[in-house]
Amino acid sequence: MRIARFTAGEEPMYGVVTGDIDEFGQPADDTVLVGLAGDPLYVGIKVLEQQYKLSEVKLLAPVLPRSKVVGIGRNYADHAAELGHEVPAEPLMFLKPNTSVIGPGDPIQYPPQTSDLHYEGELAVVIGRICRDIPAEQATDVIHGYTIANDVTARDLQRSDGQFTRAKGFDSFCPLGPWIETDLDPHDFSVGRQLQTHLNGDLVQDGSTADLIFDIPTLIAHITSVMTLLPGDVILTGTPAGVGPMQPGDEVEVSISGIGALTNPVVKKK
């Protein structure tokens, strides 16, 4: 099931996406959204009679993290190598504020504090219930679903600060979307799903989730051994090789097979 958050011109609402999604993450022309009564994370799936054409609504970030976005650094060996880093012995965690989240089509703002702003296409995991100290073998019990993320990073600030908070924490630095796919499980990603990033139509990242160093159950076990995760919290699982700079006027699309595609323009922050 694909669950989207959207607006048809009034208050945001949730809906189930019905229709085919092609191998490039693009929906069919006849795709519609069947309205839901409230946030399914809290009230479950309660279908309404209202239906909306996907082409006539604005998709929003499919989830508003209740407290945090947990990022995982250097979780693909080829990405660690391209930055000149060793592969970590255990998951390398950092936090992005929930205020960094934006949705499909929303602009990534290029702030004046950086001159080296990078895209990082990633698979994101949405947590479905309060959880702490979850064993890896029980990880599927706490997953609501999966979406796509762009872990936008001011690379020069990351180098100068020596840590990740400022470099990854600006408003608009965590695009999420286009919806949450609930019918996959961690095994699907261990087998491998293609993750691609296009910059202005040019392929710049082409990886597979099979190359994750630490798989999703391992990440959930590790994170929850440190902190409690709440419903709607998001885990960014890392990015493959090919990260690089964006400029105002660029457009970035991140796609994952079986989920969809997330596209955002880059604009200069005023």
C-alpha positions as CSV (number, residue, x, y, z in Angstrom):
1,M,0.0,0.0,0.0
2,R,1.2,3.5,-0.9
3,I,0.2,6.2,1.6
4,A,0.5,9.8,0.6
5,R,0.0,13.1,2.4
6,F,-1.4,15.8,0.1
7,T,-3.5,18.9,-0.3
8,A,-6.2,19.6,-2.8
9,G,-6.2,23.3,-1.9
10,E,-7.4,23.1,1.7
11,E,-6.1,21.3,4.8
12,P,-3.5,18.5,4.3
13,M,-5.0,15.0,4.3
14,Y,-3.9,11.4,3.7
15,G,-4.8,9.0,0.9
16,V,-4.0,5.6,-0.6
17,V,-2.4,5.8,-4.0
18,T,-4.1,3.5,-6.5
19,G,-2.6,2.8,-9.9
20,D,0.6,1.5,-11.5
21,I,4.1,2.9,-10.9
22,D,6.6,2.2,-13.7
23,E,10.2,1.1,-13.3
24,F,11.3,4.8,-13.3
25,G,9.0,5.6,-10.4
26,Q,6.4,7.5,-12.5
27,P,2.7,6.9,-11.8
28,A,0.2,6.1,-14.5
29,D,-2.1,8.8,-15.9
30,D,-5.1,7.2,-14.2
31,T,-3.6,7.2,-10.7
32,V,-5.9,8.5,-8.0
33,L,-5.8,9.1,-4.3
34,V,-8.5,7.5,-2.1
35,G,-8.9,9.7,0.9
36,L,-8.3,8.5,4.4
37,A,-9.8,9.7,7.7
38,G,-6.8,11.1,9.6
39,D,-3.2,10.0,9.9
40,P,-3.0,6.2,9.5
41,L,0.0,6.1,11.9
42,Y,-2.5,7.0,14.7
43,V,-6.0,6.0,13.5
44,G,-5.3,3.1,11.2
45,I,-6.6,2.8,7.6
46,K,-10.1,4.3,7.5
47,V,-11.1,4.8,3.8
48,L,-13.3,7.7,2.8
49,E,-15.5,8.0,-0.3
50,Q,-13.5,11.0,-1.7
51,Q,-11.1,10.4,-4.6
52,Y,-8.6,12.8,-6.1
53,K,-6.6,12.6,-9.3
54,L,-2.9,12.6,-8.5
55,S,-2.3,15.1,-11.2
56,E,-4.6,17.6,-9.5
57,V,-3.2,17.6,-6.0
58,K,0.0,18.7,-4.4
59,L,2.0,16.0,-2.6
60,L,3.4,16.9,0.7
61,A,6.1,15.2,2.8
62,P,4.4,11.8,3.5
63,V,5.4,12.0,7.2
64,L,6.1,14.7,9.7
65,P,8.7,13.2,12.0
66,R,7.3,13.4,15.5
67,S,10.7,14.1,17.0
68,K,13.7,13.4,14.8
69,V,15.3,12.1,11.7
70,V,18.2,9.7,12.4
71,G,20.8,9.6,9.7
72,I,23.4,6.9,9.1
73,G,26.7,7.9,7.6
74,R,29.1,5.9,5.4
75,N,26.7,2.9,5.1
76,Y,27.9,2.2,1.5
77,A,31.6,1.2,1.1
78,D,31.9,3.0,-2.2
79,H,30.6,6.3,-0.7
80,A,33.0,6.0,2.2
81,A,35.8,5.5,-0.2
82,E,34.9,8.5,-2.4
83,L,35.1,10.7,0.6
84,G,38.4,9.2,1.8
85,H,36.9,7.6,4.9
86,E,37.2,4.1,6.4
87,V,34.1,1.9,6.7
88,P,32.8,2.3,10.2
89,A,32.9,-0.7,12.6
90,E,29.3,0.1,13.7
91,P,26.6,2.3,12.4
92,L,27.6,6.0,12.4
93,M,24.6,8.0,13.6
94,F,23.7,11.7,13.4
95,L,20.5,13.6,13.8
96,K,18.7,16.0,11.4
97,P,16.0,18.2,12.9
98,N,12.4,17.5,11.9
99,T,12.3,21.1,10.7
100,S,14.6,20.1,7.8
101,V,11.8,18.0,6.2
102,I,10.2,19.2,3.0
103,G,8.0,17.4,0.4
104,P,8.1,16.6,-3.3
105,G,8.5,19.6,-5.5
106,D,9.4,21.9,-2.5
107,P,12.6,23.9,-3.1
108,I,15.9,22.9,-1.5
109,Q,17.2,26.3,-0.2
110,Y,20.9,27.0,-0.9
111,P,22.0,28.9,2.1
112,P,24.8,31.6,2.0
113,Q,26.9,29.8,4.6
114,T,28.0,27.2,2.1
115,S,29.5,27.0,-1.4
116,D,29.5,23.2,-1.7
117,L,26.0,21.9,-1.3
118,H,25.6,18.2,-2.1
119,Y,22.7,15.8,-2.9
120,E,22.6,12.3,-1.3
121,G,19.9,10.0,-2.5
122,E,18.8,7.5,0.2
123,L,16.2,4.9,1.3
124,A,14.3,6.1,4.3
125,V,12.5,4.0,6.9
126,V,9.4,5.3,8.7
127,I,8.9,4.0,12.2
128,G,5.3,2.9,13.2
129,R,5.3,2.7,16.9
130,I,7.2,3.7,20.1
131,C,10.2,1.4,20.3
132,R,13.3,0.9,22.5
133,D,15.9,-1.9,22.6
134,I,14.4,-3.8,19.6
135,P,16.3,-6.9,18.6
136,A,17.1,-7.1,14.9
137,E,14.8,-10.1,14.4
138,Q,11.9,-8.0,15.6
139,A,12.6,-4.9,13.5
140,T,9.7,-5.5,11.1
141,D,7.3,-5.1,14.0
142,V,8.1,-1.4,14.3
143,I,8.4,-0.4,10.7
144,H,5.5,1.6,9.2
145,G,6.9,1.7,5.7
146,Y,9.6,3.1,3.4
147,T,10.0,6.3,1.4
148,I,12.8,8.2,-0.4
149,A,15.0,10.9,1.0
150,N,17.6,13.4,-0.1
151,D,20.1,13.9,2.7
152,V,21.2,17.4,1.6
153,T,24.6,18.2,3.0
154,A,26.8,21.3,3.0
155,R,30.0,19.4,2.5
156,D,32.3,22.3,3.3
157,L,30.6,22.9,6.6
158,Q,30.8,19.2,7.3
159,R,34.6,19.3,6.8
160,S,35.1,22.5,8.8
161,D,32.8,21.7,11.7
162,G,34.1,18.1,12.1
163,Q,30.5,16.9,12.8
164,F,27.2,16.9,11.0
165,T,24.7,19.0,12.8
166,R,25.0,22.3,10.9
167,A,26.0,20.7,7.6
168,K,22.8,18.6,7.4
169,G,20.4,20.6,9.6
170,F,19.3,23.6,7.6
171,D,15.6,24.0,6.8
172,S,14.8,22.1,3.6
173,F,17.8,19.8,3.9
174,C,15.6,16.6,4.2
175,P,13.2,16.2,1.2
176,L,11.0,13.1,1.7
177,G,8.5,11.5,-0.6
178,P,6.6,10.9,-2.7
179,W,4.7,8.5,-0.4
180,I,5.2,5.7,2.0
181,E,5.3,2.1,0.7
182,T,4.1,-0.2,3.4
183,D,4.1,-3.6,1.6
184,L,7.9,-4.1,1.5
185,D,10.1,-5.7,4.2
186,P,13.9,-5.4,5.0
187,H,14.6,-8.6,3.0
188,D,13.5,-6.8,-0.2
189,F,16.3,-4.3,0.3
190,S,18.9,-6.9,1.3
191,V,18.2,-8.7,-2.0
192,G,18.6,-5.3,-3.7
193,R,16.5,-2.5,-5.1
194,Q,18.0,0.1,-7.5
195,L,18.6,3.5,-6.1
196,Q,19.3,6.3,-8.6
197,T,19.8,10.0,-8.5
198,H,19.5,12.3,-11.5
199,L,20.8,15.9,-11.6
200,N,19.1,17.9,-14.3
201,G,18.3,14.6,-16.0
202,D,21.8,13.2,-15.9
203,L,22.4,10.0,-13.9
204,V,24.8,10.8,-11.0
205,Q,24.1,8.0,-8.5
206,D,23.4,4.4,-9.5
207,G,23.5,2.0,-6.5
208,S,21.7,-1.0,-5.0
209,T,20.3,-1.3,-1.5
210,A,22.0,-4.8,-1.4
211,D,25.2,-2.9,-0.8
212,L,24.2,-1.5,2.5
213,I,26.9,-2.3,5.0
214,F,24.5,-2.4,7.9
215,D,21.0,-3.7,6.9
216,I,17.8,-2.2,8.2
217,P,17.2,-4.6,11.1
218,T,20.7,-4.0,12.3
219,L,20.2,-0.2,12.1
220,I,17.0,-0.4,14.1
221,A,18.5,-2.5,16.8
222,H,21.5,-0.2,17.0
223,I,19.6,3.0,17.1
224,T,17.0,1.8,19.7
225,S,19.8,0.6,21.9
226,V,20.6,4.3,22.3
227,M,17.4,6.2,21.9
228,T,13.6,5.7,21.8
229,L,12.1,6.0,18.4
230,L,8.6,7.4,18.1
231,P,5.8,6.9,15.5
232,G,6.7,8.9,12.4
233,D,10.5,9.1,13.2
234,V,12.6,8.5,10.1
235,I,15.8,6.6,9.6
236,L,18.0,7.6,6.6
237,T,20.0,4.5,5.7
238,G,22.9,6.0,3.8
239,T,23.9,6.9,0.3
240,P,25.8,5.1,-2.4
241,A,28.7,6.7,-4.4
242,G,28.3,9.5,-6.7
243,V,27.4,12.4,-4.4
244,G,28.2,15.8,-5.7
245,P,27.4,19.5,-5.8
246,M,24.1,21.2,-6.7
247,Q,23.5,24.8,-7.7
248,P,20.5,27.1,-7.7
249,G,18.5,26.3,-10.7
250,D,19.2,22.6,-10.6
251,E,16.7,19.9,-10.2
252,V,17.4,16.6,-8.3
253,E,15.4,13.4,-8.7
254,V,16.0,10.4,-6.4
255,S,14.2,7.2,-7.3
256,I,14.1,3.7,-5.7
257,S,12.6,0.8,-7.6
258,G,9.4,-0.4,-6.0
259,I,8.8,2.9,-4.3
260,G,8.8,5.9,-6.7
261,A,10.7,9.1,-7.4
262,L,11.3,12.3,-5.4
263,T,12.0,15.5,-7.3
264,N,13.1,18.9,-5.8
265,P,14.4,22.1,-7.4
266,V,17.3,24.0,-5.8
267,V,16.9,27.7,-5.2
268,K,19.1,30.4,-3.6
269,K,18.0,31.2,-0.1
270,K,16.9,34.9,0.0
